[in-house]
Amino acid sequence: MRNRTVRQRFTALSTAALAACLGIGLLVAPAGAAEPRPASPAAAPASTGAPEAGGPAARSAGAPVRDAGHLAADAASPADRAPLTASKDALRRDYDAPDAAEPSHPAPSMGAKARTAAKAAGIAPAAACSVADFTSRTGSALVQQIRSSTTDCVNTLFSVKGNDGYLAFRESQMVAVADAMRAGSAAYPGDSSTGMPQLVLYLRAGYYVQYYDPGTVGDYGTALRTAIQGALDAFFASSHSHDVTDANGETLSEAVVLIDSAEQNARYLYVVKRLLADYNSAYDSSWYMLNAVNSVYTVTFRGHQVPEFVSAVEADPSLLDALAGFARDHLGLLGTDRSYLTSNAGRELGRFLQEASLRPKARPLVIDLLGRTAITGPTAPLWVGLAEMTDYYDRADCAAYGTCDLAARLKSAVLPVSYTCSDSIRILAQQMSSADLTKACTSLKGQDAYFHGIARDGGPVAGDLNSTIEVIVFDSSTDYQTYAGAIYGIDTNNGGMYLEGDPSAAGNQPRFIAYEAEWTRPDFQIWNLNHEYTHYLDGRFDMAGDFEANITTPTIWWVEGFAEYVSYSYRGVTYDDAVARAAEHTYTLRTLFDTTYENADQTRVYNWGYLAVRYMLQSHRADVDTLLGRYRAGDWAGARTLLTSTIGSRYDADWNTWLTACAAGSCGESTGPDPDPSAECTASDVRELGENCARSGQRATEGNYSYLYLYVPEGTARLTVTTSGGSGDADLYYSANGWATTGSYTARATGAGTAHTLTIDRPAAGAHYISLYAVRDFADVKVATRY
């Protein structure tokens, strides 16, 4: 993913919808995220990067970067990271379409008993879902419509805009629904049979829509505040709101989030403390109940932005004891799939260090928990979460906590493996075997020539100095979440992140932060490795300036689609998800040219981006060459005109025909490097290479060389030399002025194995010299040239 900035603060999903989205890999805010509120400068650190508590599509962060997972933003402090979601599978998938398939997490659904109860109560789900069903009704008619609708239907109302927002969610409408929630709570049966989850979700949607468009929806005042307090008071007083069941959890988890949506954080501190105190192993069988407990951290996370909340905790600081006690009493959850409950409790406790009046209370509790945990091992998520809070909010007293020089200390403890793949690629890893390092390096180095063959670039764009890449590999998604934010200042609600920095700044170090996909073991795979490496190459050779410049106009269809295309075609993997989408004909090609991170979901960004790029490369290569010429020159306006006016809708009919064929299994041949230098060179001197050809069978004993040469014609824009295959360890050397050796060369590509690539821009006409130096004996190595 490449970086972007996402500032929304809400989630537009119910818990059930969230679970479904997490299953397919959509990056969303955690179920139960809060409605938006202006953030303070130090809003709050939370767990290292799960989907954020708030935002139609959660935020991720990093310095201006081209992501490595494909979603990034401005550098984020831990104060910007919200509590981890309760989903067990939320962290397996990036917002990007991943490099390989993985198991999905099905959405919870209404059980048979609940459906039977709903039918008996005369609340059959509506057959269809239309905004007009809600905007055309008021009072009791509106309430009945909400109750008779599914939660999936009500969930769509988060996207309502304009006058529909006013008609659905003006204050009188919200008061009517809140009053219905209050009235219904007295006889709340502990399930969805009376439509309670739909009423709560409707109120959440109203706060969401009104926040983003108050000028149209209108202000919310005392009438709604009184009504919502009455509704929440009644619900939490209901005996069945204490039931530890999936049926109750569906409503309870939404109601806890509604506390924050309505900015009632101070009034319901007793609910927060009650859920923390009541949690036990019985909750573990219900995802909804786990999420209800986890949602209390949203109330505390956002509470720091509500003055009444801080005042309430100052008056009764027992909330801090409750958070500390939960973390202390549930250390056993660390290292399990419920680890987030304990680590979030610690982070939310540590967040109170920002309040000077509460720091004397919070500090000893934080120190105690740090003493019970360790920087590595199963308790690390809690230790790191606490340490981040101390580092951000109370750094002057770091010695008291034992958290001084936190980032450097973590990096030293957690990333001990340092491995040089080549002059341009270095890996820092938590744990990788020699075989794993060689496999990753071979894949990266081999991708260089493949990329250049497709991109047909003429070298780095003007002013791009990013000549090296640092690849950071954590041992698992859990380790990535635990450590990457604290070390590199990023959010980790993604499958990795490429931090580009300023490519024109001397000494800038771009890096790709990733993790091993532990669910593919025993096979070793770095998640999104080739997708993210494409971002680095694309940013360096195709896109002028930094990422902020690159998205001056809508370029995401190319940025993400091309990364997907290269990743899948280079690895020879069929992109089944994208091919399946082709049958749906959802978007015209012209519409896809308008894709941004803000107006698109995962499917449009990655699946449809891939399809659009593949179609254009295969069917309209000349247009792609023209487009890339403008991207490389930083002519964003010219590129936009090409896409929207020159091309426009011209290819839409042919695009539809191609989609139909692709869905049927005939997408055409992927456009690989052109031309393919697989043919053996034919010159009589076996040392002589030629244009777009190869010499196989190269060999030498340790300390010796295999020498080759070639003649380059006048006007050559780029010469690419690649080595691959065989056995042993050979480094590649090049010279424009005589035989290349380790002591006399113009350029080199070194590192373990035999896979190396060198690119020489604008080589002079005449003889050029290539040597393979035997670090260890090598044999059967292939040397290929392309120009």
GUKEKE-497541 format. One record per residue (C-alpha): residue number from 1; x, y, z. Coordinates in steps of 0.001 Angstrom, whole numbers, always signed. Example, Ala and Ser with C-alpha at 12.3 -4.5 7.8 and 13.67 -1.06 7.14 Angstrom:
<loses>
   resi         u         v         w
      1    +12300     -4500     +7800
      2    +13670     -1060     +7140
</loses>
This chain:
<loses>
   resi         u         v         w
      1        +0        +0        +0
      2     +1178     +3496      -692
      3      +609     +6236     +1768
      4     -2463     +8332     +2100
      5     -4024    +10372     +4841
      6     -7416     +9373     +6164
      7     -8927    +11667     +8759
      8    -12447    +10287     +9241
      9    -13344     +9387    +12793
     10    -16380     +7094    +12470
     11    -17026     +3569    +11518
     12    -19888     +3093     +9125
     13    -20346      -566     +9936
     14    -22301     -2619    +12402
     15    -20463     -5369    +14256
     16    -21900     -8006    +11942
     17    -20965     -6080     +8828
     18    -17529     -5452    +10267
     19    -16904     -9129    +10794
     20    -17820     -9817     +7190
     21    -15521     -7075     +5919
     22    -12625     -8278     +8032
     23    -13138    -11692     +6529
     24    -12594    -10398     +3009
     25     -9803     -8127     +4052
     26    -11437     -4719     +4051
     27     -9585     -2317     +6278
     28    -12228      -769     +8474
     29    -12546      +722    +11893
     30    -13117     -1743    +14694
     31    -16637     -2773    +15345
     32    -17968      -315    +17750
     33    -15786     +2575    +16725
     34    -16959     +5963    +17757
     35    -18513     +8806    +15919
     36    -16072    +11542    +15040
     37    -14954    +14334    +17204
     38    -12255    +16916    +16577
     39     -9007    +15384    +17723
     40     -6763    +17100    +20197
     41     -3094    +17441    +19224
     42     -2309    +14367    +21280
     43     -5541    +12512    +20856
     44     -4368     +9158    +22115
     45     -2144     +6221    +21469
     46     -3710     +2853    +21263
     47     -2682      -564    +20281
     48      -145      -637    +17551
     49     -2229      -411    +14618
     50     -5375     -2387    +14403
     51     -8163      -883    +12402
     52     -8719     +2424    +14097
     53    -11516     +3281    +16380
     54    -13305     +5553    +14024
     55    -13266     +6182    +10356
     56    -15371     +4857     +7510
     57    -12131     +3291     +6417
     58     -9711     +3357     +9260
     59     -6598     +5511     +9224
     60     -3118     +4221     +8819
     61       -13     +6215     +9106
     62     +3579     +6640     +8303
     63     +5688     +9450     +6984
     64     +4692    +10515     +3511
     65     +5228     +7159     +1981
     66     +4262     +4947      -809
     67     +2931     +2170     +1288
     68     +4029     -1271     +1573
     69      +666     -2532     +2257
     70      -980      +298      +554
     71     -2472     +2621     +2899
     72      -430     +5186     +4672
     73      -613     +8674     +5946
     74     +1230    +11363     +7781
     75     +3568    +10255    +10519
     76     +1439     +9070    +13381
     77     +2160     +9249    +17045
     78      +978     +6437    +19269
     79     -1628     +8946    +20368
     80     -3306     +8475    +17014
     81     -3600     +4709    +17300
     82     -6864     +3432    +18693
     83     -7750      +184    +20479
     84     -7391     -3090    +18675
     85    -10497     -4587    +17182
     86    -12030     -7655    +18720
     87    -11874     -9600    +15474
     88     -9606    -12604    +15630
     89     -8795    -12369    +11937
     90     -8678     -8612    +11482
     91     -4926     -8464    +11247
     92     -4356    -11115     +8655
     93     -5378     -9107     +5690
     94     -4178     -5827     +4382
     95     -6402     -3152     +2938
     96     -4562     -4137      -209
     97     -5438     -7230     -2044
     98     -2843     -9635      -676
     99      -222    -11669     -2474
    100     -1981    -14952     -1687
    101     -5279    -16303      -526
    102     -6059    -16994     +3089
    103     -8951    -18253     +5189
    104    -11917    -15927     +5601
    105    -13801    -15038     +8751
    106    -17563    -15424     +8250
    107    -19879    -12788     +9595
    108    -21987    -13682    +12604
    109    -25619    -14088    +11657
    110    -28961    -14192    +13414
    111    -29465    -17638    +14898
    112    -32497    -19779    +14211
    113    -33989    -19078    +17645
    114    -33670    -15325    +17141
    115    -35227    -15543    +13697
    116    -38110    -17553    +15109
    117    -38624    -15020    +17888
    118    -38576    -12162    +15397
    119    -41177    -13887    +13269
    120    -43379    -14523    +16298
    121    -43136    -10847    +17218
    122    -44261     -9876    +13753
    123    -40925     -8275    +12846
    124    -40051     -9934     +9588
    125    -37014     -8494     +7779
    126    -37848     -6073     +5002
    127    -37620     -7585     +1547
    128    -35686     -4658      +124
    129    -33643     -1738     +1410
    130    -34157     +1812      +188
    131    -33212     +5158     +1721
    132    -36683     +6383      +816
    133    -38144     +3839     +3226
    134    -36663     +5930     +6023
    135    -36715     +9456     +4656
    136    -40422     +9246     +3847
    137    -41435     +8278     +7378
    138    -41543    +10030    +10741
    139    -42431     +9141    +14312
    140    -43835     +5668    +14951
    141    -43866     +4838    +11231
    142    -40124     +5478    +11070
    143    -39537     +3396    +14183
    144    -41510      +476    +12753
    145    -39564      +696     +9485
    146    -36269      +548    +11350
    147    -37372     -2407    +13448
    148    -38570     -4334    +10416
    149    -35316     -3736     +8498
    150    -32203     -5854     +8766
    151    -29077     -4495    +10420
    152    -27380     -4794     +7030
    153    -29994     -2443     +5608
    154    -29683       +59     +8459
    155    -25922      -112     +8093
    156    -26173     +1333     +4570
    157    -27550     +4569     +6052
    158    -24094     +5615     +7190
    159    -23480     +6630     +3554
    160    -26583     +8847     +3265
    161    -25773    +12359     +2017
    162    -27435    +15680     +1236
    163    -31128    +16224     +1801
    164    -31609    +12519     +2514
    165    -29428    +13058     +5568
    166    -31761    +15794     +6775
    167    -34909    +13774     +6126
    168    -33555    +10675     +7853
    169    -31574    +12152    +10722
    170    -32766    +15629    +11657
    171    -33112    +16033    +15407
    172    -36838    +15208    +15583
    173    -36200    +11900    +13781
    174    -33372    +10999    +16145
    175    -35476    +11907    +19195
    176    -38266     +9623    +17988
    177    -35871     +6705    +17603
    178    -34154     +7380    +20946
    179    -37549     +7479    +22652
    180    -38397     +4149    +21059
    181    -35143     +2692    +22336
    182    -35981     +3919    +25835
    183    -39503     +2545    +25711
    184    -38362      -788    +24317
    185    -35596     -1254    +26866
    186    -37988     -1978    +29734
    187    -39044     -5214    +28029
    188    -35781     -5823    +26150
    189    -35647     -9623    +25710
    190    -31873     -9842    +25248
    191    -32009    -10520    +21520
    192    -32920     -8837    +18224
    193    -36541     -9971    +18169
    194    -37872     -6483    +19027
    195    -35535     -4672    +16643
    196    -33282     -3203    +19331
    197    -29970     -3558    +17443
    198    -31497     -1776    +14444
    199    -32630     +1155    +16605
    200    -29194     +1521    +18199
    201    -27432     +1277    +14834
    202    -29795     +3879    +13325
    203    -28861     +6317    +16100
    204    -25182     +5690    +15473
    205    -25693     +6314    +11763
    206    -27448     +9594    +12540
    207    -24586    +10908    +14640
    208    -22195     +9850    +11888
    209    -24038    +11597     +9068
    210    -24711    +14727    +11124
    211    -21066    +15052    +12097
    212    -19929    +15178     +8497
    213    -22750    +17389     +7244
    214    -24174    +19453    +10134
    215    -25116    +22269     +7792
    216    -27640    +20050     +6026
    217    -28781    +17744     +8807
    218    -28993    +20539    +11346
    219    -27767    +20918    +14912
    220    -28379    +18411    +17663
    221    -29360    +20077    +20936
    222    -30868    +19538    +24347
    223    -33877    +17568    +23087
    224    -31731    +14814    +21598
    225    -29261    +14872    +24464
    226    -32093    +14280    +26935
    227    -33637    +11563    +24745
    228    -30382     +9674    +24210
    229    -29556     +9754    +27903
    230    -32985     +8326    +28650
    231    -32487     +5622    +26015
    232    -29051     +4576    +27252
    233    -30086     +4767    +30910
    234    -32993     +2431    +30218
    235    -31014        +5    +28099
    236    -28149      -427    +30550
    237    -30651      -764    +33398
    238    -32371     -3635    +31602
    239    -31610     -6984    +33201
    240    -31050     -8661    +29831
    241    -28370     -6119    +28872
    242    -26201     -8166    +31273
    243    -26773    -11444    +29422
    244    -23567    -13089    +28234
    245    -24894    -14286    +24880
    246    -24395    -13593    +21211
    247    -28008    -12444    +21041
    248    -27504     -9701    +23613
    249    -23960     -8946    +22531
    250    -25142     -7773    +19117
    251    -27014     -4862    +20699
    252    -24736     -4353    +23677
    253    -21620     -3817    +21583
    254    -23399     -1189    +19468
    255    -24842      +505    +22561
    256    -21387      +868    +24113
    257    -20195     +2619    +20974
    258    -23292     +4792    +21001
    259    -22086     +6152    +24349
    260    -19204     +7764    +22527
    261    -21225     +8651    +19429
    262    -23442    +10804    +21633
    263    -20469    +12138    +23652
    264    -21878    +10634    +26836
    265    -18493     +9216    +27895
    266    -18644    +10767    +31362
    267    -22178     +9655    +32190
    268    -21552     +5966    +31537
    269    -18246     +5333    +33256
    270    -20140     +2817    +35373
    271    -20851      +779    +32221
    272    -17173      +773    +31329
    273    -16197      -403    +34816
    274    -19003     -2948    +34917
    275    -17933     -4654    +31699
    276    -14288     -4703    +32766
    277    -15246     -6252    +36099
    278    -17746     -8753    +34689
    279    -15574    -10208    +31930
    280    -14754    -13897    +32373
    281    -14152    -16941    +30214
    282    -17889    -17214    +29434
    283    -17496    -14191    +27145
    284    -14940    -16017    +25013
    285    -17529    -18065    +23169
    286    -19196    -14943    +21761
    287    -17468    -12570    +19361
    288    -20156     -9982    +20054
    289    -19594    -10085    +23808
    290    -15822     -9840    +23367
    291    -16413     -6845    +21156
    292    -18711     -5275    +23730
    293    -15925     -5477    +26313
    294    -13363     -4183    +23848
    295    -15620     -1275    +22883
    296    -15250      +241    +26350
    297    -11763     +1233    +25264
    298    -13317     +3387    +22569
    299    -15236     +5225    +25296
    300    -12013     +5890    +27226
    301     -9923     +6537    +24101
    302    -12231     +9310    +22912
    303    -13151    +10435    +26385
    304    -10011    +12536    +26653
    305    -11571    +14840    +24049
    306    -14619    +15412    +26285
    307    -13924    +17778    +29223
    308    -16750    +16263    +31270
    309    -15132    +12846    +30989
    310    -11806    +14033    +32368
    311    -13569    +15887    +35178
    312    -15580    +12770    +36047
    313    -12450    +10632    +36267
    314    -10721    +13288    +38377
    315    -13660    +13162    +40765
    316    -13601     +9358    +40862
    317    -10306     +7910    +39554
    318    -11386     +4308    +40192
    319    -11540     +3850    +36406
    320     -7731     +3760    +36420
    321     -7803     +1003    +39031
    322    -10314      -893    +36897
    323     -8090      -689    +33814
    324     -4966     -1655    +35746
    325     -6810     -4468    +37499
    326     -8135     -5878    +34230
    327     -4644     -5917    +32713
    328     -3085     -7392    +35853
    329     -5746    -10057    +36311
    330     -5799    -11123    +32671
    331     -2102    -11426    +31811
    332     -2952    -14960    +30726
    333     -4789    -13590    +27691
    334     -1510    -12264    +26296
    335      -256    -14548    +23586
    336     -3787    -15761    +22798
    337     -6347    -14572    +20277
    338     -7811    -12348    +23001
    339     -4548    -10607    +23772
    340     -5956     -7272    +22607
    341     -8288     -7091    +25618
    342     -5352     -6963    +28025
    343     -3008     -4819    +25937
    344     -5778     -2294    +25254
    345     -6483     -2024    +28994
    346     -2828     -1135    +29539
    347     -2766     +1403    +26740
    348     -5896     +3109    +27974
    349     -4462     +3255    +31475
    350     -1248     +4768    +30101
    351     -3223     +7293    +28111
    352     -4213     +8977    +31375
    353      -579    +10091    +31737
    354     -1532    +12968    +29445
    355     -3743    +14412    +32168
    356     -1477    +16232    +34647
    357     -4106    +15935    +37374
    358     -4260    +12141    +36996
    359      -590    +11410    +36345
    360      +260    +10806    +40045
    361     -2480     +8165    +40103
    362     -1612     +6575    +36762
    363     +2190     +6502    +37072
    364     +2580     +3839    +39815
    365       -52     +1638    +38165
    366     +1829     +1806    +34862
    367     +5169     +1090    +36556
    368     +3662     -1935    +38290
    369     +2398     -3414    +35023
    370     +5704     -2761    +33250
    371     +7371     -4734    +36016
    372     +5057     -7683    +35407
    373     +5781     -7831    +31666
    374     +8761     -7919    +29283
    375     +9942     -6262    +26094
    376     +9825     -9598    +24226
    377     +7806    -12762    +24641
    378     +4073    -13256    +25168
    379     +3647    -10251    +27487
    380     +5314     -7853    +25032
    381     +2052     -6375    +23626
    382     +1217     -4989    +27058
    383     +4782     -3862    +27834
    384     +5153     -2075    +24498
    385     +1715      -479    +24727
    386     +2478      +924    +28162
    387     +5963     +2001    +27083
    388     +4592     +3903    +24089
    389     +2265     +5835    +26355
    390     +5087     +6766    +28737
    391     +7300     +7759    +25816
    392     +4643    +10016    +24350
    393     +3073    +11517    +27452
    394     +5738    +11380    +30181
    395     +9090    +11068    +28423
    396    +10875    +13315    +30901
    397    +10449    +10598    +33518
    398    +11382     +7694    +31240
    399    +13969     +6459    +33752
    400    +11221     +5808    +36302
    401     +9484     +3548    +33817
    402    +12605     +2009    +32275
    403    +11515     +3137    +28801
    404    +14210     +5627    +27748
    405    +15378     +5508    +24103
    406    +12366     +3341    +23390
    407    +12521     +3034    +19593
    408    +16252     +2262    +19540
    409    +15898      -184    +22398
    410    +13065     -2029    +20695
    411    +14862     -2130    +17357
    412    +17953     -3629    +18970
    413    +15965     -6254    +20861
    414    +13506     -7200    +18151
    415    +15360     -6897    +14815
    416    +18702     -8653    +15319
    417    +19023    -10017    +11763
    418    +20787     -7718     +9297
    419    +21371     -9090     +5810
    420    +22637     -7395     +2656
    421    +20906     -8747      -427
    422    +22684     -6410     -2826
    423    +24026     -2896     -3065
    424    +20430     -1668     -3224
    425    +18544     -4031      -880
    426    +19061     -4705     +2817
    427    +16877     -6810     +5106
    428    +16397     -6264     +8843
    429    +14455     -9124    +10383
    430    +13184    -10431    +13650
    431    +13875    -14020    +12662
    432    +14728    -15423     +9238
    433    +16773    -18463     +8302
    434    +19510    -18331     +5690
    435    +17207    -20128     +3273
    436    +14398    -17631     +3914
    437    +16738    -14681     +3408
    438    +18014    -16139      +144
    439    +14463    -16809     -1056
    440    +13322    -13253      -316
    441    +16421    -11699     -1879
    442    +16118    -13804     -5005
    443    +12500    -12768     -5427
    444    +13263     -9069     -5001
    445    +16315     -8990     -7227
    446    +14601    -10973     -9955
    447    +11693     -8551     -9942
    448    +13878     -5624    -11021
    449    +14334     -6771    -14593
    450    +10718     -7908    -14816
    451     +9467     -4507    -13689
    452    +11676     -2555    -16083
    453    +10600     -4783    -18954
    454     +6974     -3850    -18354
    455     +7466      -223    -17374
    456     +9867      +519    -20257
    457    +11324     +3330    -18203
    458    +14463     +5264    -18997
    459    +15932     +5281    -15494
    460    +14938     +7038    -12280
    461    +12695    +10052    -12550
    462    +14436    +13391    -12216
    463    +15636    +14112     -8700
    464    +14836    +10688     -7206
    465    +17773     +9645     -5004
    466    +16141     +6572     -3421
    467    +18773     +4140     -4652
    468    +18459     +1671     -1756
    469    +15565        -7        +7
    470    +15482     -1329     +3575
    471    +13085     -4232     +4055
    472    +11916     -4731     +7647
    473    +10430     -8162     +8363
    474     +8674     -8981    +11622
    475     +8086    -12608    +12507
    476     +4289    -12475    +12408
    477     +1321    -10151    +12097
    478     +1151    -10023    +15895
    479     +4787     -8939    +16155
    480     +4171     -6333    +13457
    481     +1269     -4920    +15455
    482     +3244     -5015    +18677
    483     +6478     -3384    +17568
    484     +6254     -1592    +14203
    485     +4330     +1400    +15504
    486     +6650     +1964    +18436
    487     +9813     +1662    +16328
    488     +8795     +3376    +13106
    489     +5887     +5598    +14154
    490     +3330     +4008    +11847
    491      -139     +2587    +12222
    492      -293     -1136    +11600
    493     -3901     -1565    +10473
    494     -2623     -2935     +7185
    495      -539     -5685     +5640
    496     +2680     -3715     +5581
    497     +3759      -212     +4705
    498     +6275     +1360     +2356
    499     +7708     +4591     +3728
    500     +9117     +6584      +861
    501    +10076     +9777     +2627
    502    +11373    +12593      +446
    503    +13094    +10931     -2534
    504    +14913    +14165     -3394
    505    +16576    +14477       +36
    506    +20150    +13291      +398
    507    +20402    +10498     +2942
    508    +16705     +9673     +2824
    509    +16127     +5979     +3563
    510    +13010     +4427     +2056
    511    +11893     +1296     +3831
    512     +9288     -1383     +3491
    513     +7914     -2645     +6822
    514     +6372     -6092     +6580
    515     +5851     -9382     +8358
    516     +5902    -13095     +7731
    517     +2474    -14541     +6935
    518     +2388    -17007     +9804
    519      -789    -18663     +8512
    520     +1098    -20016     +5456
    521     +3639    -21912     +7545
    522     +5499    -24188     +7064
    523     +5854    -22321     +3762
    524     +7716    -19046     +4244
    525     +6091    -15942     +2801
    526     +6586    -12252     +3470
    527     +3109    -10776     +3160
    528     +2710     -8459      +161
    529     +6441     -8577      -580
    530     +6216     -8172     -4341
    531     +3302     -5766     -4265
    532     +5158     -3425     -1957
    533     +8448     -3718     -3781
    534     +6591     -2678     -6930
    535     +5571      +499     -5112
    536     +9223     +1278     -4480
    537    +10150      +683     -8132
    538     +7092     +2492     -9469
    539     +7756     +5483     -7236
    540    +11385     +5628     -8320
    541    +11017     +5016    -12052
    542     +7468     +6072    -12971
    543     +6181     +8752    -10590
    544     +7847    +12146    -10165
    545     +8248    +13544     -6666
    546     +6913    +12075     -3443
    547     +3621    +10348     -2840
    548     +1747    +13531     -2000
    549     +2710    +14870     -5434
    550     +1709    +11578     -7060
    551     -1885    +11828     -5856
    552     -2413    +15452     -6865
    553     -4913    +13978     -9309
    554     -6555    +10532     -9121
    555     -3770     +8039     -9835
    556     -4744     +5222     -7486
    557     -6094     +2996    -10256
    558     -2522     +2879    -11561
    559      -617     +2986     -8270
    560     -2428       +29     -6725
    561     -3515     -1713     -9897
    562       +21     -1797    -11291
    563     +1442     -3095     -7998
    564     -1144     -5877     -8052
    565      -492     -6599    -11715
    566     +3274     -6901    -11362
    567     +2983     -8934     -8158
    568      +669    -11520     -9666
    569     +2164    -11721    -13155
    570     +5773    -11848    -11894
    571     +4917    -14747     -9599
    572     +2808    -16456    -12244
    573      -241    -16520     -9965
    574     -3799    -16141    -11229
    575     -5616    -13323     -9467
    576     -8825    -15258     -8865
    577    -10558    -12513     -6872
    578    -10107     -9981     -9655
    579    -11146    -12399    -12397
    580    -14309    -13185    -10447
    581    -15109     -9462    -10254
    582    -14837     -9105    -14016
    583    -18133    -10961    -14425
    584    -19921     -8262    -12433
    585    -19125     -5401    -14855
    586    -19388     -3029    -11886
    587    -17323      -138    -13244
    588    -16670     +1457    -16587
    589    -13031     +2024    -17418
    590    -13648     +5766    -17332
    591    -15015     +5496    -13776
    592    -11952     +3585    -12610
    593     -9714     +6434    -13777
    594    -11376     +8485    -11003
    595    -10515     +6056     -8178
    596     -9115     +7528     -4974
    597     -8609     +5958     -1564
    598    -11453     +8094      -281
    599    -14123     +7177     -2850
    600    -13355     +3487     -3207
    601    -13343      +284     -1226
    602    -10806     -2525     -1299
    603    -12441     -4254     -4234
    604    -12407     -1187     -6459
    605     -8885      -137     -5457
    606     -7184     -3511     -5864
    607     -9315     -5969     -7848
    608    -10629     -3414    -10317
    609     -7363     -1498    -10378
    610     -5631     -4696    -11463
    611     -8213     -5333    -14178
    612     -7948     -1785    -15524
    613     -4147     -1854    -15630
    614     -4058     -5283    -17231
    615     -6552     -4259    -19883
    616     -4681     -1071    -20732
    617     -1280     -2787    -20890
    618     -2598     -5575    -23114
    619     -4960     -3579    -25322
    620     -3638        +8    -25392
    621       +69       -82    -24666
    622      +762     +3144    -26544
    623     -1624     +5013    -24282
    624      +121     +3587    -21219
    625     +3494     +4712    -22550
    626     +2127     +8216    -23069
    627      +580     +8245    -19609
    628     +3785     +7113    -17915
    629     +5715     +9753    -19789
    630     +3523    +12386    -18153
    631     +3683    +10769    -14726
    632     +7481    +10696    -14958
    633     +7545    +14374    -15847
    634     +5199    +15273    -12995
    635     +2619    +16475    -15512
    636      -358    +15398    -13431
    637     -2796    +17713    -15189
    638     -1679    +16423    -18591
    639     -2016    +12829    -17440
    640     -5477    +13555    -16105
    641     -6556    +15119    -19398
    642     -5266    +12072    -21269
    643     -7345     +9752    -19101
    644    -10529    +11788    -18878
    645    -10690    +13509    -22263
    646     -8382    +11925    -24825
    647     -9245     +8398    -23720
    648    -12397     +9193    -21770
    649    -15102     +6605    -22486
    650    -13634     +5631    -25851
    651    -12729     +2106    -24763
    652    -15699     +1347    -22511
    653    -17460      -939    -25008
    654    -14294     -2913    -25706
    655    -13600     -2983    -21964
    656    -16961     -4652    -21366
    657    -16232     -7233    -24035
    658    -12848     -7923    -22459
    659    -14383     -8286    -18984
    660    -16815    -10885    -20266
    661    -13996    -12866    -21838
    662    -11816    -12497    -18759
    663    -14569    -13767    -16462
    664    -14854    -16794    -18739
    665    -11156    -17516    -18310
    666     -9757    -15680    -21346
    667     -8125    -12554    -19959
    668     -5373    -12724    -22558
    669     -1676    -13104    -21963
    670      -208    -10998    -19183
    671     +2157     -8376    -20514
    672     +5580     -9421    -19338
    673     +8915     -7775    -20031
    674     +9240     -6919    -23694
    675    +11254     -8290    -25327
    676    +12019    -11557    -23480
    677    +15796    -12193    -23403
    678    +15405    -15961    -23135
    679    +17035    -16844    -26440
    680    +20710    -17729    -26376
    681    +23097    -15255    -27946
    682    +24426    -16413    -31330
    683    +27808    -14670    -31741
    684    +30669    -17097    -32458
    685    +32659    -15874    -29437
    686    +30928    -17565    -26487
    687    +31905    -14598    -24312
    688    +29957    -12123    -26442
    689    +26489    -11076    -25411
    690    +24089     -9243    -27702
    691    +20789     -7411    -27896
    692    +18113     -9073    -25759
    693    +19741    -12472    -25419
    694    +21443    -14669    -22836
    695    +24495    -16865    -22233
    696    +23754    -19882    -20051
    697    +26132    -22266    -18329
    698    +28489    -19695    -16806
    699    +30819    -21144    -14173
    700    +33942    -20296    -12143
    701    +35750    -21570     -9065
    702    +36051    -19535     -5884
    703    +38109    -16357     -6384
    704    +37953    -16507    -10187
    705    +35821    -14856    -12884
    706    +33584    -15598    -15838
    707    +34167    -12796    -18359
    708    +31685    -11531    -20978
    709    +31245     -8440    -23112
    710    +28856     -6799    -25561
    711    +28674     -3900    -28010
    712    +26006     -1248    -27436
    713    +24766      +923    -30334
    714    +24504     +4710    -30344
    715    +21412     +6136    -28695
    716    +20734     +3266    -26271
    717    +18583     +4564    -23389
    718    +19180     +1750    -20928
    719    +21165     -1458    -20657
    720    +19931     -4089    -18185
    721    +22062     -7063    -17177
    722    +20605     -9897    -15089
    723    +22063    -13100    -13688
    724    +19974    -16032    -12481
    725    +19790    -19750    -11880
    726    +22489    -22288    -11306
    727    +24222    -22922     -8013
    728    +26827    -21279     -5805
    729    +27488    -17617     -5113
    730    +28386    -15157     -7881
    731    +28572    -11353     -7773
    732    +27918     -9283    -10894
    733    +30390     -6576    -12004
    734    +30224     -4149    -14923
    735    +32733     -1791    -16485
    736    +32580      +594    -19413
    737    +36407      +806    -19567
    738    +37876     -2675    -19769
    739    +37418     -6011    -18015
    740    +35472     -5650    -14783
    741    +37019     -6963    -11570
    742    +36432     -6509     -7847
    743    +39096     -3813     -7932
    744    +38057     -2082    -11148
    745    +34410     -1643    -12040
    746    +31805      +968    -12921
    747    +28889      -731    -11143
    748    +28235     -3949     -9289
    749    +25424     -6036     -7782
    750    +26486     -8235     -4904
    751    +24914    -10472     -2288
    752    +24234    -14124     -1603
    753    +23291    -16420     -4472
    754    +23332    -15847     -8207
    755    +20323    -13580     -8843
    756    +21462    -10020     -9552
    757    +20426     -7102    -11754
    758    +22333     -4051    -13000
    759    +20881     -1170    -14977
    760    +23073     +1271    -16863
    761    +21335     +4401    -18090
    762    +22385     +5965    -21392
    763    +25456     +3744    -21940
    764    +27999     +5043    -24427
    765    +28210     +3359    -27803
    766    +30856      +652    -28025
    767    +32199     -2190    -25915
    768    +30950     -2893    -22379
    769    +32345     -5529    -20033
    770    +30574     -7896    -17643
    771    +32096    -10286    -15115
    772    +30789    -12828    -12648
    773    +33067    -13103     -9625
    774    +32968    -16412     -7736
    775    +32504    -15659     -4051
    776    +32082    -19434     -3907
    777    +32180    -21925     -6767
    778    +29250    -21353     -9093
    779    +27907    -23237    -12100
    780    +25118    -23124    -14703
    781    +24412    -19420    -14142
    782    +22567    -17510    -16858
    783    +23564    -13962    -17882
    784    +21012    -11982    -19920
    785    +21049     -8507    -21444
    786    +18279     -6215    -22552
    787    +18539     -2825    -24243
</loses>
